[in-house]
Amino acid sequence: MSFNVSALTNYTIENQDQLVSAAVLGAKTATLIKNQGNVMVGVKSAEKINIMDTDAVFQAGGTCGFSASGTTTFTQRTVTPGKIKVNESLCPKDLEAKYLQKALPEGSRYDSIAFAADYTDKKSARIAAQLETAIWQGSTGSANVNLNKFQGLVTLIGSSAVEANNATYYGGTATAITTANVVAIFDALYKAIPATVVSKDDMTIWCGQDVFRTYTIALKNA
């Protein structure tokens, strides 16, 4: 008697949904966006976000009558999802002549690998790390294959961003971020944020881990 596993699929494929979920939601920014409820699902090609904005013009209220003023504007923004896949061919027979043979099951028919779970965890973590960078730095015009599958936040924001690296907010122009100027740079960013934004409960200043580490060291030194 023996196990008949011919009807079962490969271990990695069994965990495909888990792998995809861990890879996508393992990215810190993606997780934060999901937790805010700002995720559109079911978009296969492109879909428009309908945006409404309005102003409020005060008038003297001491008299009767009605005088219309103010404008409500409707605009649209197209969301275009990037389509990404990761294909890697793994042949267990390539391991037979190496120390990794110890991880292979007995016999010559391999339907499982002892370190499949470790492989899945490692692969999903690597995909998540690359997605985290692409979410911010992605650009379809990039020569980097890990960045050119969709437009990242920096590209999407583009010229509409408020420039804080100038005399108005920073007192000059910074060419690099160091422990000597990083606190002043963060102060400039904070001063440049419009009042209508800075008052929001979810207002956040984002930066890379390298900049945040520099900022932390500067605060400690201060």
N, C-alpha and C positions, 0 to 999 in steps of 0.2 A: 504494500500500500504506500502511496505517496501523495503529495499535494499536486493537484492539477490546476495550474494557474493560467492555462491557455486562454481563458475567457476574460482575464483581468488585464487592464491596461497598465502601462508603465507608471511607476510610483510618482515621478515628476508630473506626469499628465494628470494624475489623480488630484494633485494639489495645484492645478492650474489657476483656479479662482483665487486660492489663497496667495499664490505667487503674484498674481496681478494686483490684488488688493494691497499686499505688503509693499510692492514696488511703487505703486502710485501714491498710496496714503502714507508711505514711509517718508516721503519728502515733507519737511517741516512746514513749508509754506502751504503746500496742498492741504495738509491736515488742518492748519489754521483757517484756511478758506472754507473747508468743508464744515468745520465747527461753527462758522458764522452763518451757515446755511446758504452760502453764495455759490451753489453748484447747479449748473444746467445739465440735465441728463437727457439722453435720447437724441442728441444732436449728431446726425450722421455726416452732414456736409457743411452747411452754414445756416445760421439762424440769426435773426435780428433781435436786438434788445430795444424795446420801446422806452424812451426816456421822456419824462415830463418835467419841466421846470417852470416856475412862476415867481413873480415878484409881488410885493405888497406896497402900494403907494398910499401913504397917509394923506388925508384931506381934513380940512377944518370941519368939525362936526357940530358947530353951533347953530346951524340952519337946516331947514328941511330941503328936500330935493335930492337928486341923484346925478352925479357926473362921473361917467365911467373913466377909469384909468387903470393902467397895469397891463401886463401881457403874460399869457401862458403859452409856452413854446413846447412843441413836440419834436423830438429828433430820434434818430435811430443809430445804433452801433451794431455792426455785424460781428458775430462770433464765429470764427472759423477754426474748428478743432484740427490739431495736428494728428496725423496717422503714423503710429510708430509700432515697430515690431522688433524683436530680438530673436534671431535664429542662430542656434549653435548646435553643431552636430557632435554628439558624444558617442564614441564607440568603445564599449567596455573592453574589447579585445586589445585595444592599444595599451591597456594597463597590465596585460598578462606578463610581460617581461620585466616589469618594474616592481618595486616594493608594494605598489598599490594593488598587486594581485591579492594581497591579504584581505582586501575589502570586497573581493568578488565572491559570489556564491560558488559552491562546489559544482563541478560539471562544466560543460562547454556552452550551455544555453543560459544566457544571462537575461533575466527578466527583472532584476533589481540590483541596486548598488548600495552598499552599506552606508555610504556617506551622502545619499541622495538628499536627505533633509538638510544637511550642512550646505550642500551645493545650492539648494533652493533658497536658504536663508542668505547665503553670501551673494547670490545673483540678485535677489530682490533688493538687498541693501545697496548694491552697486548701482542698480537702475534708479533707486530712489535718490541717491546722491547726485546722479547725473540729471535727473528731472529737476531737482532743487535748483541747480545752476541754470537749466534751460528755462524754468519758469520766469526767472529774472532776466537772463541774458540772451534768450532765444531770439533768433532773427533768421528768416527764410533766406536772407542773402549771405549768411555766414558760410565760410568754407569748412567749418567744423561740423561733422556729420551729427554730432550730439546736440548741436544748437540750431540746426537749420530746418527742423521739422515743424516748428510753429513760432509765432511771434511772442516773445516774452514781454514782461511788464515794462521793462526799460524802453523797448521799442514801441510798445503800444502807447505809452505816456508821451514819448517823443518831445516835440517842441512845446507841448502844453504845460510842461513842468515849470515851476517857479525857480529861477536861477538864484541860488544863494551864495555862489562862489564869486562875489564881487564886492566892491567897496561899500555898497549900501548895507549889506548884512555882515560881511566878514572883515571889512576894512582893507581889503586888497584881493589878491588872487592866489589861491593855494595850488601848488603844482604837485604836491604829494601829501599824504596823510601820515603824520608822525606823532610820537608822544608829545612833542612840543606844541603842536597846533591842533590836535584832534579835539580837545575840549572847545576851543574857539570855533572849530568847524561845526560841531554839534550845536553850539549856541547860535551860530548863523542859520543853520537849518531850522531851528526852533523859531527864530525871529522871522524867517521867511514864510512860515506857514500862515495862510490866510486866516483871519479871525473866525470866519464861518466854518473852517475845518478844525482849528485847534480846540474849539469848544466841544467837539463831539466826543462822546464817551469812548469810542473805539479808535481814536486818533493814535497812531503809532509811527515812530521813526524806525525805519528799517535800515539795516546795514549788513555787510558780510561778516562772517565770524572773525576774519583777520582784522577788520576795522574795529569790531566790538572788543576784541582782545587788546588792541592798542589803546582804545578808550578806557578800558578797565585799568590798565597799567598806569595811564596818565592820572586817573582819579586816585589811585592808590598813592602815587608819588606826590600828588597834591595834598 
